[in-house]
Amino acid sequence: MIRFGIGTDRHRLAGGNKLILGGVEVPALKGAVGYSDADTLTHAVIDALLGAAGLGDIGHHFPDSDPKWKGANSIEMLKKTVETLRLSGYLPVNVDASVHLENPKLGRYKQEMAGVLAEALGLPRHMVNVKAKSGETVGTVGRGEAVEAFAIAQVASIT
């Protein structure tokens, strides 16, 4: 059986924070604010995978009420998610994601992000795609106040 899930995430941007997307630290004047490392892209991928398997969402598995996840590396959270999928009888098949950020431009980082995500997912690199979009000066993304990510994931039943 093949299943699909959609994931989204948004984080506020602020000076003095790191900007980590898809496990890659991107040089930026502002970074994402969050309980873990605020890796918006990876969080959207985690939600897409969990949704595809019918296993809830990132807040259920990695609650911000648990001190264990304070400052956590989101790629490690993704690896834990893949293990949760396997224990539930699913394997990731592919992921397509889009990051929306006004500045900095992400074109030169997309391939690296996709590679880091693919490795964490245990997938060949060509099964993970990352796109980048600006906010075209519209909304919280366009004003440089937030970063958003959207992902769709496909999982296959192994049982």
Secondary structure, DSSP 8 states (H G I E B T S, - for coil): -EEEEEEEEEEEEEETS--EETTEE---SEEE--SS---HHHHHHHHHHHHHTT---HHHHS-TTSGGGTT--HHHHHHHHHHHHHHTTEEEEEEEEEEE-SSS--GGGHHHHHHHHHHHHT--GGGEEEEEE--TT-HHHHTTSEEEEEEEEEEEE--
